[in-house]
Amino acid sequence: MPKNIYYLMGAFFIVACSPTVKIEAPEKPIEINLNVNVKLEIQKDVKKAIAKNKDIF
């Protein structure tokens, strides 16, 4: 057999045995619950500066 046939057969086996990846969407939508508590603390100096300069904001 000529060498070209071996190359052709090798290429065929490489393509035929390649893995397949299948991606599917989930049946139910993805639900993310975030319970976040945000606590804002302002230093006394900042409060005093805001009280003195009310027209800044």
Backbone hydrogen bonds, N-H to C=O, Kabsch-Sander energy under -0.5 kcal/mol:
donor,donor_aa,acceptor,acceptor_aa,energy
5,I,2,P,-0.9
6,Y,2,P,-0.9
7,Y,3,K,-1.9
8,L,4,N,-2.2
9,M,5,I,-2.9
10,G,6,Y,-2.6
11,A,7,Y,-2.4
12,F,8,L,-2.1
13,F,9,M,-2.3
14,I,10,G,-2.1
15,V,11,A,-2.2
16,A,12,F,-2.6
17,C,13,F,-1.6
18,S,15,V,-1.0
33,N,31,E,-0.5
34,L,32,I,-0.6
35,N,33,N,-0.6
36,V,34,L,-0.8
38,V,36,V,-0.6
39,K,37,N,-0.6
40,L,38,V,-0.6
41,E,39,K,-0.6
47,K,43,Q,-2.0
48,K,44,K,-2.4
49,A,45,D,-2.3
50,I,46,V,-2.3
51,A,47,K,-2.3
52,K,48,K,-2.2
53,N,49,A,-1.8
54,K,51,A,-0.5
56,I,53,N,-1.6
57,F,54,K,-0.6
